[in-house]
Amino acid sequence: MDKNTMKKQTVWVIEIILAVTVSFLLLFHIWECDFTVLLENREDAIGLATQAQNDVSGIEREELYGMPYEEGNRETIVNSVLTSLFLKLLTICCDSFGTAGNILYLTGYLLAAVCMYAALKMMRIHNAAAAALCILFAFLPYHYYRGECHLSLGMYYMVPFICLLVLWIMEGKLRLGPDCGRAEKKLIAAACVAAFTAGLLDIYYIVFSCILLLFSGLAGSVKKKDLSSVKMALLLCFVMCLPSLVVNIPAMADGSQIEETVAARGINEFEMYGMRIAQLLLPVQNHRISALARIRAEYDRSIPDNETKMATLGLIMSIGFYISLVYCFLIQGKTKMDEQLRQLGLLNLVCVLLGTIGGFNIFVGMIFSTVIRAYNRLSVFIAAFSTMTAALVLQNLYKKAEKKGKKSQTAFFILLSFLLVFGLLDQTPPFDSRRYQENLRYDSNTRGLVQQIQACVPEDSMIFMLPILTDGFYAYQMRNYEQQWPALYSDTLRWSTSKAVGVKNKRWKECLRNMETEEMLEQVSAAGFAGIWLDENGYGESEFEQIRTKLDRLLGEPALVSESGKQFFYPLWDYTERLRNRYGAEIWNRMKQESLELGNEK
């Protein structure tokens, strides 16, 4: 690439980054937002929030969960190495986990757009067409709806490169053989770098990429009647899996987390989280056009409400998907573009057969592992192949327009502008201001009460959380993982959250849950807790009235109440002092020891 070309491409990349940033600001109404608070602070966003706060504060939240037993730190699976690294770098200059998480979320859009642009340029697509389509690829409904709850899945920026490698292997452009020339060896080296980088991303993308690479290798070898394509596919699979395996050697040696994960996954989840073609092609949920929104809502009422709803392509990508399948089955052209479109259609077909409910994924799970079970996530590969299909079609239109003169070229660029604006509006629903205000109120409510508690108890105090959750992460009106959020707002308090911290802790809390309120309070006090956090959202109406009445009788009125009036804090120091005086020092010390031995296996 000469200097002039490089300058032009640099300008295009800068313009794409600006366009994505402006689109992000407009679609998320950033002027209404407090950027220090996560745009989405519910459910699985706890993972992003925890990791970011760990990096900001330098204190692992695990250290604030391990009570009353300390079983030692278990090694955990590292799912997305690059995402974690980006987050650590961001927290160097961010003083809140919300700011770091929001910037990383925006970065996912930027990287997806730039990488798709680069992949399309390698396919020799016109600059303007590549720019428009790469922005649409970045703002897939898959990306928008997963948000910060599944941020590592939103970091799919290497998918375009993997799809390009898959296409090249099928074409025979990328192969491994003794007759490879210097240029081919350079291409192989670049492919290995791309595969290695992809191996540092989400485990789902690694597994799906390996399956597609192996298929393309087999297809390429059958076409060329040699094993060079299979060898290339195997090499890239090895290079891609290597970094993830090396990083997770400690966790694999420990094995406890892997055993728990495998035990928690069942074959039925392949049907629950599989891809549905209807969801892939129907309008996005809450579409801006009310008639389309009603059509989608009518369909969604007939199926389980889970993450499969996010696997929507939008109209532009859906057209690309249709065109690729038409070429795969019906059109037998002889040009290079026709051949590429047929191959893209075949790859889309493979993704559908593998990912859809009742598809071949069930056999993959039965033979290998049930850990990878959400095959709807293959939709991002379908989106990439469909984007490439649309790019080839637009490239063909541009060539025809170029031959006809400036007016035709102008019409082509007007068409591109329309597709970009229409596509963005089609793929993203209107900003839900009410939902965001709920997030802000939740942050203010939880942060405020935690800071009040921190101000009135000694450092390193333990806070016992009611309701006692051991088998799940929420109850009644609680948000998923709600008991884990308070630990993000203080580095000096320890919390008995619902997070699984080990078998002993779980058994200890199960014993307490089976006790009467007064006995439970005595055990909690003896174990050294400084107070009780009571969440009304975790109880039914009559059940809450009962526990509140008992706590008021035994501990007095709550010392602190949250802004929402739903969370209460009861200090235990007066109650603990009364127990000491009632039982005497000798009995009290024995009670402390007995409390810590609750749930121990005989």
Long-range contacts (C-beta under 8 A, 24 or more apart in sequence): 8-127, 9-121, 9-127, 12-117, 12-127, 12-131, 13-114, 13-117, 15-131, 16-113, 16-114, 16-117, 16-131, 16-134, 16-135, 17-110, 17-113, 17-114, 19-131, 19-135, 20-109, 20-110, 20-113, 20-135, 20-138, 20-139, 21-106, 21-110, 23-135, 23-139, 23-424, 24-106, 24-109, 27-139, 27-144, 27-424, 27-428, 27-431, 28-431, 29-431, 29-433, 29-436, 32-431, 32-433, 32-436, 33-436, 34-98, 34-440, 35-98, 35-99, 35-102, 36-96, 36-98, 36-99, 37-98, 37-439, 37-440, 37-443, 38-97, 38-98, 38-101, 38-102, 38-148, 38-439, 38-443, 39-102, 39-105, 39-147, 39-148, 39-436, 39-439, 40-147, 40-148, 40-149, 40-439, 41-98, 41-148, 41-439, 41-442, 41-443, 41-485, 42-149, 42-439, 42-442, 42-479, 42-480, 43-149, 43-479, 43-480, 43-481, 44-149, 44-150, 44-480, 44-481, 45-101, 45-147, 45-148, 45-149, 45-151, 46-480, 46-481, 46-484, 46-485, 47-151, 48-87, 48-101, 48-104, 48-148, 48-149, 48-151, 49-97, 49-98, 49-101, 49-485, 49-488, 50-484, 50-488, 51-84, 51-87, 52-87, 52-90, 52-91, 52-97, 52-98, 52-100, 52-101, 52-104, 53-97, 53-488, 55-87, 55-88, 55-91, 55-97, 55-100, 56-91, 56-94, 56-95, 56-96, 56-97, 56-100, 57-491, 59-491, 61-484, 61-487, 61-488, 62-501, 63-494, 64-487, 64-491, 64-493, 64-494, 64-495, 65-487, 65-494, 65-495, 65-496, 65-497, 65-499, 65-501, 66-494, 66-501, 66-502, 66-505, 67-462, 67-494, 67-495, 67-496, 67-501, 67-505, 67-527, 68-462, 68-505, 68-508, 68-527, 68-528, 68-595, 68-596, 69-502, 69-504, 69-505, 69-508, 69-596, 71-501, 71-502, 71-503, 71-504, 71-505, 74-254, 74-256, 74-257, 74-502, 75-250, 75-251, 75-253, 75-254, 75-257, 76-251, 76-257, 77-248, 77-251, 77-257, 77-258, 77-261, 78-244, 78-247, 78-248, 78-251, 79-152, 79-202, 79-203, 80-152, 80-155, 80-200, 80-201, 80-202, 80-203, 81-200, 81-201, 81-243, 81-244, 81-247, 82-155, 82-197, 82-200, 82-201, 83-151, 83-152, 83-155, 83-201, 83-202, 97-488, 98-443, 101-148, 101-151, 102-148, 104-151, 105-147, 105-148, 105-151, 105-154, 108-143, 108-151, 108-154, 108-155, 108-156, 108-157, 109-138, 109-139, 109-143, 110-138, 111-155, 111-157, 112-137, 112-138, 112-143, 112-154, 112-156, 112-157, 112-160, 113-137, 113-138, 114-157, 115-157, 115-158, 115-160, 115-161, 116-157, 116-160, 116-384, 116-387, 118-160, 118-161, 119-160, 119-161, 119-163, 119-164, 119-388, 120-160, 120-387, 120-388, 120-391, 122-164, 123-164, 123-340, 123-388, 123-391, 123-392, 124-395, 125-391, 125-392, 125-394, 125-395, 126-394, 126-395, 126-398, 128-413, 128-416, 129-391, 129-394, 129-395, 129-398, 129-416, 130-391, 132-416, 132-417, 132-419, 132-420, 132-423, 133-316, 133-387, 133-390, 133-391, 133-394, 134-387, 135-420, 135-424, 136-314, 136-316, 136-317, 136-387, 136-419, 136-420, 136-423, 136-424, 136-427, 137-317, 137-383, 137-384, 137-387, 139-423, 139-424, 139-427, 139-428, 140-313, 140-314, 140-317, 140-380, 140-383, 140-427, 141-284, 141-285, 141-310, 141-312, 141-313, 141-314, 141-427, 141-428, 142-310, 142-311, 142-312, 142-379, 142-380, 142-383, 144-427, 144-428, 144-429, 145-285, 145-309, 145-310, 146-307, 146-310, 150-307, 152-201, 152-202, 153-202, 153-204, 153-377, 155-201, 155-202, 156-201, 156-202, 156-205, 156-380, 158-194, 158-197, 158-198, 158-201, 158-205, 159-205, 159-209, 159-380, 159-381, 159-384, 160-384, 160-387, 161-194, 161-198, 162-194, 162-195, 162-198, 162-205, 162-209, 162-212, 162-213, 162-381, 163-212, 163-347, 163-381, 163-384, 163-385, 163-388, 164-388, 165-191, 165-194, 165-195, 165-213, 165-236, 166-209, 166-212, 166-213, 166-215, 166-216, 166-347, 167-216, 167-340, 167-343, 167-344, 167-347, 167-388, 169-213, 169-216, 169-217, 169-220, 169-229, 169-232, 169-233, 170-216, 170-219, 170-220, 170-223, 170-229, 170-343, 170-346, 170-347, 171-220, 171-339, 171-340, 171-343, 172-220, 172-223, 172-224, 172-228, 172-229, 174-229, 174-232, 175-220, 175-224, 175-228, 175-229, 175-231, 175-232, 176-228, 176-231, 176-232, 176-235, 177-226, 177-228, 177-231, 188-232, 188-235, 191-232, 191-236, 192-235, 192-236, 192-239, 195-236, 195-237, 195-239, 195-240, 196-239, 196-240, 196-242, 196-243, 198-240, 199-239, 199-240, 199-241, 199-242, 199-243, 199-244, 200-243, 200-244, 203-244, 203-372, 204-372, 204-374, 204-377, 205-380, 206-240, 206-241, 206-244, 207-372, 208-377, 208-378, 208-381, 209-240, 210-237, 210-240, 210-241, 211-354, 211-364, 212-347, 212-350, 212-351, 212-381, 213-237, 213-240, 215-347, 215-350, 216-347, 219-346, 258-371, 260-500, 261-371, 262-369, 262-370, 262-371, 265-370, 265-371, 265-373, 266-370, 267-362, 267-365, 267-366, 267-370, 269-370, 269-373, 269-374, 270-357, 270-361, 270-362, 270-365, 270-370, 270-373, 270-375, 271-357, 271-358, 271-362, 272-304, 272-306, 273-306, 273-307, 273-308, 273-373, 273-374, 273-375, 273-376, 274-308, 274-355, 274-356, 274-357, 274-358, 274-359, 274-361, 274-375, 274-376, 275-308, 275-311, 275-352, 275-355, 275-356, 275-357, 275-359, 275-375, 275-376, 275-378, 275-379, 276-303, 276-308, 276-311, 276-356, 276-357, 276-376, 277-352, 277-356, 279-303, 279-308, 279-309, 279-311, 279-312, 279-376, 280-311, 280-312, 280-313, 280-318, 280-321, 280-379, 280-382, 281-312, 281-313, 281-318, 281-321, 282-312, 283-312, 283-315, 283-426, 284-312, 284-314, 284-426, 284-427, 284-428, 284-429, 285-309, 285-312, 285-429, 286-429, 286-430, 286-432, 287-426, 287-429, 288-425, 288-426, 288-429, 288-430, 307-374, 307-376, 308-376, 310-376, 310-379, 311-376, 311-377, 311-379, 312-379, 312-427, 313-379, 313-382, 313-383, 313-386, 314-423, 314-426, 314-427, 315-422, 315-423, 315-426, 316-390, 316-419, 316-422, 316-423, 316-426, 316-427, 317-382, 317-383, 317-386, 317-387, 317-390, 318-386, 319-390, 320-385, 320-386, 320-387, 320-388, 320-389, 320-390, 320-393, 321-348, 321-382, 321-385, 321-386, 321-389, 323-389, 323-390, 323-393, 324-348, 324-385, 324-386, 324-389, 325-349, 337-392, 337-395, 337-396, 340-388, 340-392, 341-389, 341-392, 344-385, 344-386, 344-388, 344-389, 344-392, 345-389, 347-381, 347-385, 348-382, 348-385, 348-386, 348-389, 351-378, 351-379, 351-381, 351-382, 351-385, 352-382, 354-378, 355-379, 355-382, 441-563, 441-564, 442-479, 442-485, 444-563, 445-562, 445-563, 445-564, 445-566, 445-567, 446-485, 446-486, 446-489, 446-562, 446-567, 447-489, 448-562, 448-563, 449-486, 449-560, 449-561, 449-562, 449-563, 449-567, 449-569, 450-486, 450-489, 450-490, 450-493, 451-489, 451-490, 452-560, 452-569, 453-490, 453-493, 453-531, 453-533, 453-560, 453-569, 454-490, 454-492, 454-493, 456-559, 456-560, 456-571, 457-493, 457-530, 457-531, 457-571, 458-530, 459-492, 460-492, 460-493, 460-494, 461-492, 461-493, 461-494, 461-529, 461-530, 461-531, 462-493, 462-494, 462-495, 462-496, 462-527, 462-528, 462-529, 462-530, 463-493, 463-494, 463-495, 463-496, 463-529, 463-530, 463-531, 463-532, 463-533, 463-569, 464-496, 464-524, 464-529, 464-531, 464-532, 464-533, 465-495, 465-496, 465-497, 465-498, 465-532, 465-533, 465-535, 466-532, 466-533, 466-534, 466-535, 466-538, 466-547, 467-535, 467-538, 467-539, 468-496, 468-509, 468-512, 468-513, 469-498, 469-538, 470-498, 470-506, 470-509, 470-510, 470-513, 472-498, 473-498, 474-498, 474-538, 475-538, 475-539, 476-537, 476-538, 476-539, 476-540, 477-537, 477-538, 478-535, 478-537, 478-538, 479-537, 482-535, 482-537, 482-538, 483-535, 486-533, 495-533, 496-529, 504-599, 504-600, 506-599, 507-598, 507-599, 507-600, 507-601, 508-598, 508-599, 509-599, 510-599, 511-598, 511-599, 512-598, 517-547, 517-550, 517-551, 517-554, 518-550, 518-554, 521-551, 521-554, 521-555, 521-572, 521-575, 522-579, 522-591, 523-595, 523-598, 524-572, 524-595, 525-572, 525-575, 525-576, 525-579, 526-579, 526-588, 526-591, 526-592, 526-594, 526-595, 527-592, 527-595, 527-596, 528-592, 529-572, 530-571, 530-572, 530-573, 531-569, 531-570, 531-571, 531-572, 532-568, 532-569, 532-570, 532-572, 533-567, 533-568, 533-569, 534-558, 534-567, 534-568, 534-569, 534-570, 535-566, 535-567, 536-566, 536-567, 536-568, 537-566
